[in-house]
Amino acid sequence: MEDHLTTHLTPAPRRNASAAVALKAPDFGGSSYVAQVRVLTGRSLRAMVTDPGIVLFGLIQPVVILFVLTQVFSKMGMPPHFPDGVSYLDFVLPAVLVDNAAQSAMQSGVGLVEDLRNGVVARLRSLPVHPGALLVARSLVGLVRSAVQILVIMVLAMTVLGYSPNGGVAELALSAGLTLFISFALGWAFIAAGAWLRRAEPLQNLTLIVIFPLMFASSAYVPVADLPGWLAAVAHVNPLTYAIDATRALALDVPGLDHAIPALVIGAVISAAGAFAALAGFRRPL
């Protein structure tokens, strides 16, 4: 009787190691950092292709400035320290390209602000996406936009205005490359500003307050030696002077190439500081 009331329990079968591995929950850790940057960059580039006005609208200011400056100042006598054998168009175009690089950099910050305000960042934060991936993607998109604008401006200057720099093709390419690096560095500065300010209007005002005066307090439109004393003193410590002189020296084969290293160093410092500040600002709660 006792034997009939006794419950006989059969031990559960042991799972081998391969079965345990097979039943392990899938890993949703997300794709690699490079893949995330590639996808986010492609997203913004597709928006730029479907709406080419994003690129073309940014060309209005530099093209207008180029036409106005060349049509007004080319008819006037050149200042005493103006390079020999160089037209005013050839002299001023590198400065216009640097100014365009600054404007394109500002758009990188504005693009980040739009992502913060339209819910894109909120959705990305619910996914296993690295915080820096969107920032790097914005920087790369700004670089592509700046490259397209530089190419369009140079083609217009050559075909319509007769731009013919003394430097060779390689020197002209290096000049454009240095301008792109300047755009990259300033892009990180504006991305950082966008991550902290989170509004487009202050970013645009920042361009007007900072970049616009710095362009005039530099060697952009006349040689530094021909500026008034106090303005020349500002131009000598103005980072944009080093950038403009270096790009101009490469394109025109004139003195000023010694400013290339300071321009690269300053650009690298701005890039590093901007990336650090951008990531810190981006991590803040929405």
C-alpha positions as CSV (number, residue, x, y, z in Angstrom):
1,M,0.0,0.0,0.0
2,E,2.8,2.3,0.9
3,D,4.5,1.5,-2.3
4,H,1.4,2.5,-4.3
5,L,1.2,5.9,-2.5
6,T,4.8,6.7,-3.1
7,T,5.3,9.2,-5.9
8,H,8.1,8.3,-8.3
9,L,9.7,11.5,-9.8
10,T,11.7,11.1,-12.9
11,P,14.7,13.5,-13.0
12,A,14.6,16.1,-15.8
13,P,17.0,15.4,-18.7
14,R,20.1,17.5,-18.7
15,R,20.7,20.0,-21.5
16,N,24.0,19.9,-23.0
17,A,26.1,23.0,-23.6
18,S,25.1,23.4,-27.2
19,A,21.4,23.3,-26.4
20,A,21.9,26.0,-23.8
21,V,23.7,28.2,-26.3
22,A,21.0,27.6,-28.8
23,L,18.3,28.8,-26.3
24,K,20.3,31.9,-25.3
25,A,18.4,35.1,-25.9
26,P,19.5,37.0,-29.1
27,D,21.9,39.9,-28.6
28,F,20.3,43.3,-29.4
29,G,23.5,45.3,-28.6
30,G,23.1,47.3,-31.9
31,S,25.3,47.5,-35.0
32,S,28.9,48.7,-35.0
33,Y,29.8,52.4,-34.5
34,V,31.0,52.7,-38.1
35,A,27.7,51.2,-39.4
36,Q,25.7,53.6,-37.3
37,V,27.6,56.6,-38.6
38,R,27.2,55.3,-42.2
39,V,23.4,54.9,-41.8
40,L,22.9,58.2,-40.2
41,T,25.1,60.0,-42.7
42,G,23.2,58.3,-45.6
43,R,19.9,59.5,-44.0
44,S,21.0,63.1,-44.1
45,L,22.6,62.9,-47.5
46,R,19.4,61.5,-49.0
47,A,17.5,64.5,-47.5
48,M,20.1,66.8,-49.2
49,V,19.7,65.0,-52.5
50,T,15.9,65.1,-52.5
51,D,16.0,68.8,-51.5
52,P,18.9,70.3,-53.4
53,G,17.8,73.8,-52.2
54,I,19.6,73.0,-49.0
55,V,22.9,73.2,-50.9
56,L,21.9,75.8,-53.5
57,F,20.5,78.3,-50.9
58,G,23.8,78.3,-49.1
59,L,25.5,79.4,-52.4
60,I,23.6,82.6,-52.6
61,Q,25.6,84.7,-50.1
62,P,29.1,83.7,-51.3
63,V,28.2,84.1,-55.0
64,V,26.6,87.5,-54.4
65,I,29.6,88.6,-52.3
66,L,32.0,87.4,-55.0
67,F,30.2,89.3,-57.8
68,V,29.9,92.5,-55.7
69,L,33.5,92.5,-54.6
70,T,35.0,91.7,-58.0
71,Q,32.8,94.2,-59.8
72,V,33.4,97.1,-57.4
73,F,36.9,96.7,-56.1
74,S,38.4,95.4,-59.4
75,K,37.7,98.8,-60.9
76,M,39.6,100.6,-58.2
77,G,43.3,101.1,-57.6
78,M,44.9,98.2,-55.8
79,P,46.5,99.0,-52.3
80,P,50.3,99.3,-52.1
81,H,51.0,95.8,-50.7
82,F,48.7,94.0,-53.2
83,P,50.6,91.0,-54.8
84,D,52.0,91.8,-58.3
85,G,50.4,90.0,-61.3
86,V,47.3,88.9,-59.3
87,S,43.8,90.1,-60.2
88,Y,41.4,91.0,-57.4
89,L,39.2,88.1,-58.3
90,D,42.1,85.7,-57.9
91,F,43.0,87.4,-54.6
92,V,39.5,87.4,-53.0
93,L,38.2,84.0,-54.1
94,P,40.0,82.0,-51.5
95,A,38.5,84.3,-48.8
96,V,35.0,83.8,-50.3
97,L,35.5,80.0,-50.1
98,V,36.6,80.2,-46.5
99,D,33.6,82.4,-45.7
100,N,31.4,79.8,-47.4
101,A,33.0,77.1,-45.3
102,A,32.0,79.0,-42.2
103,Q,28.4,79.3,-43.4
104,S,28.3,75.6,-44.3
105,A,29.7,74.8,-40.8
106,M,26.8,76.8,-39.3
107,Q,24.3,74.6,-41.2
108,S,25.8,71.5,-39.5
109,G,24.8,73.0,-36.1
110,V,21.3,74.0,-37.4
111,G,20.8,70.4,-38.7
112,L,21.6,69.0,-35.2
113,V,19.1,71.5,-33.7
114,E,16.4,70.3,-36.1
115,D,17.1,66.7,-35.1
116,L,16.9,67.6,-31.4
117,R,13.6,69.4,-31.9
118,N,11.7,67.2,-34.3
119,G,12.0,64.0,-32.2
120,V,14.8,62.2,-34.2
121,V,17.2,62.3,-31.2
122,A,14.5,61.1,-28.8
123,R,13.8,58.1,-31.0
124,L,17.5,57.3,-31.4
125,R,18.0,57.4,-27.6
126,S,15.5,54.6,-27.3
127,L,17.8,52.5,-29.5
128,P,21.3,51.1,-29.0
129,V,22.9,54.0,-30.9
130,H,26.1,55.6,-29.7
131,P,25.6,59.2,-28.8
132,G,28.5,60.3,-30.9
133,A,27.3,58.6,-34.1
134,L,24.8,61.3,-34.9
135,L,27.3,64.1,-34.3
136,V,29.9,62.5,-36.5
137,A,27.3,62.0,-39.2
138,R,26.3,65.6,-39.0
139,S,30.0,66.6,-39.4
140,L,30.5,64.4,-42.4
141,V,27.3,65.7,-44.1
142,G,28.5,69.2,-43.6
143,L,31.8,68.3,-45.2
144,V,30.1,66.9,-48.3
145,R,27.8,70.0,-48.5
146,S,30.9,72.3,-48.3
147,A,32.8,70.3,-50.9
148,V,29.8,70.6,-53.4
149,Q,29.5,74.3,-52.7
150,I,33.3,74.9,-53.1
151,L,33.2,73.1,-56.5
152,V,30.2,75.0,-57.7
153,I,31.7,78.4,-56.7
154,M,35.1,77.6,-58.4
155,V,33.4,76.5,-61.6
156,L,31.3,79.6,-61.7
157,A,34.3,81.8,-61.0
158,M,36.3,80.1,-63.8
159,T,33.5,80.0,-66.4
160,V,31.8,83.3,-65.7
161,L,34.3,85.6,-64.1
162,G,37.5,84.3,-65.6
163,Y,39.2,83.0,-62.5
164,S,42.7,81.7,-63.4
165,P,45.0,81.2,-60.4
166,N,48.7,81.0,-60.9
167,G,49.0,77.8,-58.9
168,G,48.8,74.4,-60.7
169,V,46.0,71.9,-60.5
170,A,47.6,70.1,-57.5
171,E,48.1,73.4,-55.6
172,L,44.5,74.3,-56.3
173,A,43.3,71.0,-55.0
174,L,45.4,71.4,-51.9
175,S,43.9,74.8,-51.4
176,A,40.4,73.4,-51.6
177,G,41.4,70.6,-49.3
178,L,42.6,73.1,-46.7
179,T,39.3,75.0,-47.0
180,L,37.4,71.8,-46.4
181,F,39.5,71.1,-43.3
182,I,38.6,74.6,-42.0
183,S,34.9,73.8,-42.7
184,F,35.3,70.5,-40.8
185,A,36.8,72.3,-37.8
186,L,34.3,75.1,-37.7
187,G,31.5,72.5,-38.2
188,W,32.4,70.9,-34.9
189,A,32.4,74.3,-33.2
190,F,28.9,74.9,-34.5
191,I,27.7,71.4,-33.7
192,A,28.9,72.0,-30.1
193,A,27.0,75.3,-30.0
194,G,23.9,73.6,-31.4
195,A,24.1,70.8,-28.8
196,W,24.2,73.4,-26.0
197,L,21.9,76.1,-27.3
198,R,19.4,73.8,-29.0
199,R,17.9,76.7,-31.0
200,A,18.6,77.8,-34.6
201,E,18.2,81.5,-34.1
202,P,21.1,81.9,-31.7
203,L,23.4,79.9,-34.0
204,Q,22.6,82.2,-36.9
205,N,23.2,85.2,-34.7
206,L,26.5,83.7,-33.6
207,T,27.6,83.5,-37.2
208,L,26.7,87.2,-37.7
209,I,28.4,88.3,-34.5
210,V,31.6,86.2,-34.7
211,I,32.4,85.1,-38.3
212,F,31.3,88.3,-40.1
213,P,33.5,90.7,-38.1
214,L,36.4,88.2,-38.2
215,M,36.3,88.1,-42.0
216,F,36.7,91.8,-42.2
217,A,39.4,91.9,-39.5
218,S,41.6,89.5,-41.6
219,S,43.5,89.4,-44.8
220,A,40.3,88.4,-46.7
221,Y,39.7,91.5,-48.8
222,V,43.0,93.5,-48.6
223,P,46.5,92.6,-47.4
224,V,47.0,92.9,-43.7
225,A,49.8,95.5,-44.3
226,D,47.2,97.8,-45.8
227,L,44.7,97.7,-42.9
228,P,44.6,100.4,-40.2
229,G,47.0,99.8,-37.4
230,W,44.5,98.6,-34.8
231,L,42.7,96.4,-37.3
232,A,46.1,95.0,-38.6
233,A,46.9,94.0,-35.0
234,V,43.6,92.1,-34.7
235,A,44.2,90.5,-38.1
236,H,47.6,89.2,-37.0
237,V,46.0,87.1,-34.2
238,N,42.9,86.2,-36.2
239,P,42.8,82.4,-37.0
240,L,40.9,83.2,-40.2
241,T,43.9,85.2,-41.4
242,Y,46.1,82.1,-41.2
243,A,43.5,80.0,-43.0
244,I,42.9,82.5,-45.8
245,D,46.6,83.3,-46.3
246,A,47.5,79.6,-46.6
247,T,44.7,78.7,-49.0
248,R,45.5,81.8,-51.1
249,A,49.3,81.0,-51.1
250,L,48.5,77.5,-52.5
251,A,46.1,78.7,-55.1
252,L,48.0,81.7,-56.3
253,D,51.6,80.6,-55.7
254,V,52.3,83.7,-53.6
255,P,53.9,84.1,-50.1
256,G,51.9,83.0,-47.1
257,L,52.4,79.2,-47.2
258,D,54.1,79.4,-43.8
259,H,50.6,80.0,-42.4
260,A,49.5,76.5,-43.4
261,I,50.9,74.8,-40.3
262,P,49.3,77.3,-37.8
263,A,46.0,77.0,-39.7
264,L,46.2,73.2,-39.4
265,V,47.1,73.2,-35.7
266,I,44.3,75.7,-34.9
267,G,41.8,73.7,-36.9
268,A,42.8,70.5,-35.1
269,V,42.4,72.2,-31.7
270,I,39.0,73.6,-32.6
271,S,37.9,70.2,-33.9
272,A,38.9,68.3,-30.7
273,A,37.5,70.9,-28.4
274,G,34.3,71.1,-30.4
275,A,33.8,67.4,-30.5
276,F,34.3,67.1,-26.7
277,A,31.9,70.0,-26.0
278,A,29.4,68.7,-28.5
279,L,29.3,65.2,-26.9
280,A,28.9,66.8,-23.4
281,G,26.1,69.0,-24.6
282,F,24.4,66.2,-26.5
283,R,24.2,63.9,-23.5
284,R,22.1,66.4,-21.6
285,P,18.4,65.5,-21.1
286,L,16.1,66.6,-23.9
